[in-house]
Amino acid sequence: MRNYEIMFIVRPTLGEDEVKKVVKNFENILTSNGAKITDAKDLGQKEFAYEIKKLKSGFYFLYEIEAADDKAIKEFDRLSLISNDIVRHLITKIEK
């Protein structure tokens, strides 16, 4: 099993229900492609050090993932690049 850490930032202009819907959608993308979410943290809204896409803050989420292959990770990466609701994301492979 490969271990990954995914941090992503959701646009702050969305309402609370819309943020939950976006997060749930991306969780489903991971699990439907064979990944297992081992830990999920909502880090809350934080200010950016600099403006990103004319935004000054965003909702941060941190996930730890276990996956047999990188199919789920590649799909998450592809869809988060397309999505207007995800401001930034970072995927890190964890070596154990």
Sequence and secondary structure as in RCSB ss.txt:
>XXXX:A:sequence
MRNYEIMFIVRPTLGEDEVKKVVKNFENILTSNGAKITDAKDLGQKEFAYEIKKLKSGFYFLYEIEAADDKAIKE
FDRLSLISNDIVRHLITKIEK
>XXXX:A:secstr
 EEEEEEEEE TTS HHHHHHHHHHHHHHHHHTT EEEEEEEEEEEEEEEEETTEEEEEEEEEEEEESSSHHHHH
HHHHHHH SSEEEEEEEEE  
